[in-house]
């Protein structure tokens, strides 16, 4: 029985640190609430404008502020008490959500209100994430960092699987004002974990926020080949292997089923991440984490290639249902697509566990906040580049072509870059080196 249990997620971080437990619970509930607001704002924007372009511009408009917030938030986390930085940023996040709910209750919402408040909310939350991730290694032992990262995969799965569906139901039956108000309640839980923390000031030489702090972080990153390469690998994976922007068209044109298929495909990615965290016990025992990152991303690239093949089969009419109507679902290929996307979600989550652990263990505390800020920018910015790649190539060629080509590019580039960096392949978690 003990051997079997060892395959399940390691809950030792909860037992080792009540402070980490409270912060994880608060972050999970707040993240779920954040998903409610993200989806509700998108639906709200479409209702006000009737324009998918206006909806897409929510993400585009927030990109530059998010990058600035990630970098500056990391500098703040390396210069001041991280608990205080996270609390101030969380207060701004909560305030923007309260104002959003108030505007909706007063029926004063406009396009510019939605843009402005979503930007403030996203930027402030980015600072919270940078500070919070820099706090984690101060709460639990180094050997439990992989388990803590796997628990974050549970959080992501809950957010992405439950959040959008719950938002749709709430908007449909209760309205926007109630949906935003529920997020206010859930967002308040973020303070549960942060308020009870002790003061956590960075250790080592402190550099005040500004250009010198940025240069100091850049100088470290230039020497930290392992950390630098994991950033590059993640950007490659997300740029060439992020098919999310294709899902609506795939459901409408290739696989049939419309929005339901889109929801199934999206949930499949999150389900894969969730299940890989549930069964992440062996992941925490892997010492050669650089090699683990390489293999996980190659599996990710292979699953994205397989998704392209499934779409290609749909384009050829394979397993097409004998039914009247263009949106009749191709159930066989929808199931196949969902399975390979679940594998992609699982592989991406395993890679994320290793990357996050490496970052938290190998980077000195005095500069950890800045590197966490860069990490957040990479993680959030990569999918936006991926949407641009997939959307452009699908427009110029076909829906199945971006994932098919992108998956092969990922496998080739990642294999080449890691082979050229033997130090990364031999990285030992027992002796972390940036």
PyMOL commands that set and color helices and strands:
alter all, ss='L'
color gray80, all
select helices_A, chain A and resi 2-5+12-16+18-49+52-77+82-105+111-136+142-173+176-188+190-195+211-223+225-240+244-254+258-278+281-285+289-315+331-362+365-396+399-419+422-425+429-431
alter helices_A, ss='H'
color red, helices_A
deselect
rebuild
show_as cartoon
